[in-house]
């Protein structure tokens, strides 16, 4: 069975602080994909990143960076110099590689509140 | 960027009534999904649809639910006899079909069952 655990329910930081959102996953598949989505207060789901299980290179995109460690089944997300606009719910998700139609399984999400 | 379109954005219905939530996936996409999110909770998978049939469904997707792609562009979710616990945000999503490709989500339909 596949499972995604986001142990942090809520995180509050002050602007310009760095913050890391944790994601731990479980899967029996040897190949799989991991995702992060952002859900701002307006409610839509915004794609942030996709990573396949073959690629353990960390990725940086502006203030965002992702640390994928297969050995610990973790795919953590760091926001550097957080801003108020980063306030949102962040979901980590997992999907199998073998079936193109397989659904994403989401974690419960981490609510990030950034205050000025 | 192309968008998945959902209508209506809000739907209020009485318990026991039938509702149909509508979605227009991105035109060259082949895989379609419905997810729901009860207020404050995680996004839960309901069903996936490919080649005019359900390819996968969750335990939530019981006999009260059905999906249809009636005309090659729309993708609908029908709830036959709504219950209070069906109140949630329902998201439609689609993707072209390449393994691991990201899902494009619609902006959701907020369903309130009274």
Interface residues (C-beta under 8 A of the other chain):
Chain A: X33 X35 X37 X43 X44 X45 X47 X50 X52 X91 X93 X95 X97 X98 X99 X100 X101 X102 X103 X104 X105 X106 X107 X108 X109
Chain B: X31 X33 X41 X42 X43 X44 X45 X48 X50 X55 X56 X58 X89 X91 X97 X98 X99 X100 X101 X102 X103 X104 X105 X107 X108 X110
